[in-house]
Amino acid sequence: MSAPYPETPDGRYFVAKGRLWRKSDPHLPEEERQAAVNDLMAARRAVRDARDGDARHAARQRVDAAKRRLGERGPVWWNDDAPDETRKAPWNTSYADWWNALTTEEKAKGNPQR
């Protein structure tokens, strides 16, 4: 089974909606990763079910906290001083050569508009 989205060769990002999104820290212990994923899913449900702005704000803060625990936000989890290129179009980053080498079908998985 192929990956649903293109993933950068270094495993740091995947491409969705034409943007790079940081992947979870692969060095997290499985138990810790699963707990953070469970918290993230619960927080996303809380955002969906929020009855007012205060509840929505609190739920979004929980989403952010879980994503930080996973390494998807906040300080990068790699240690080679490479910059964080989250939310950038891959063709405008250090991944441009990789992106340009993908097939049209592979690119379409990560960028349906392009």
C-alpha positions as CSV (number, residue, x, y, z in Angstrom):
1,M,0.0,0.0,0.0
2,S,1.4,3.4,-1.0
3,A,1.5,6.4,1.4
4,P,-1.6,8.6,1.1
5,Y,0.6,11.7,0.8
6,P,4.1,12.2,-0.6
7,E,6.7,12.1,2.1
8,T,10.1,13.9,1.9
9,P,13.1,11.6,1.6
10,D,14.3,12.5,5.1
11,G,11.0,11.6,6.7
12,R,10.4,15.0,8.2
13,Y,7.4,16.1,6.2
14,F,4.5,15.0,4.2
15,V,2.7,17.1,1.5
16,A,-1.0,17.8,1.8
17,K,-2.9,20.7,0.1
18,G,0.3,21.7,-1.5
19,R,2.1,22.4,1.7
20,L,4.8,20.7,3.8
21,W,3.5,19.4,7.2
22,R,5.9,18.2,9.9
23,K,5.5,14.6,10.8
24,S,5.6,13.2,14.3
25,D,8.9,12.6,16.0
26,P,9.9,9.0,15.0
27,H,12.0,8.7,18.2
28,L,9.0,9.0,20.5
29,P,8.4,5.8,22.5
30,E,5.2,4.1,21.2
31,E,3.3,4.5,24.5
32,E,4.0,8.2,24.6
33,R,3.1,8.7,20.9
34,Q,-0.1,6.8,21.3
35,A,-1.1,8.8,24.4
36,A,-0.5,12.0,22.5
37,V,-2.5,10.8,19.5
38,N,-5.4,9.9,21.8
39,D,-5.3,13.3,23.4
40,L,-5.1,14.9,19.9
41,M,-8.2,13.1,18.7
42,A,-10.1,13.9,21.9
43,A,-9.1,17.6,21.5
44,R,-10.2,17.6,17.9
45,R,-13.6,16.2,18.9
46,A,-13.8,18.9,21.6
47,V,-13.2,21.6,18.9
48,R,-15.9,20.1,16.8
49,D,-18.4,19.9,19.7
50,A,-17.5,23.3,21.3
51,R,-20.6,25.3,22.2
52,D,-19.0,28.7,22.4
53,G,-15.8,30.6,21.7
54,D,-14.2,29.9,25.1
55,A,-14.7,26.2,24.8
56,R,-13.4,26.2,21.2
57,H,-10.3,28.2,22.3
58,A,-9.6,25.8,25.2
59,A,-10.0,22.8,22.8
60,R,-7.7,24.4,20.3
61,Q,-5.1,24.9,23.0
62,R,-5.4,21.1,23.8
63,V,-4.9,20.3,20.0
64,D,-1.8,22.5,20.0
65,A,-0.4,20.9,23.2
66,A,-0.9,17.4,21.7
67,K,0.8,18.3,18.4
68,R,3.7,19.8,20.4
69,R,4.0,16.5,22.3
70,L,4.1,14.7,19.0
71,G,6.8,17.0,17.6
72,E,4.6,18.3,14.9
73,R,4.8,21.9,16.3
74,G,7.2,23.8,18.4
75,P,11.0,23.0,18.3
76,V,12.0,20.7,15.5
77,W,12.9,17.1,16.5
78,W,15.9,16.8,14.3
79,N,19.3,18.1,15.3
80,D,21.2,19.0,12.1
81,D,20.2,22.7,12.2
82,A,17.9,22.3,9.1
83,P,15.2,25.0,9.3
84,D,11.5,24.2,9.8
85,E,9.8,24.5,6.5
86,T,6.3,23.6,7.7
87,R,3.4,25.2,5.7
88,K,5.7,26.1,2.8
89,A,5.1,24.9,-0.7
90,P,7.6,22.1,-1.4
91,W,8.6,23.6,-4.8
92,N,9.7,26.8,-2.9
93,T,11.9,25.0,-0.3
94,S,15.0,22.9,-0.1
95,Y,12.8,20.1,-1.2
96,A,12.1,21.6,-4.6
97,D,14.3,19.1,-6.5
98,W,12.6,16.2,-4.8
99,W,9.2,17.6,-5.5
100,N,10.0,18.3,-9.2
101,A,11.2,14.7,-9.6
102,L,7.9,13.2,-8.4
103,T,5.5,11.9,-11.0
104,T,2.3,13.8,-11.8
105,E,0.3,11.1,-9.9
106,E,2.6,11.4,-6.8
107,K,2.2,15.2,-6.8
108,A,-1.5,15.0,-7.1
109,K,-1.7,13.0,-3.9
110,G,-0.2,16.0,-2.0
111,N,-1.6,18.8,-4.1
112,P,-4.9,18.2,-5.9
113,Q,-5.1,21.8,-7.2
114,R,-1.7,21.7,-9.0
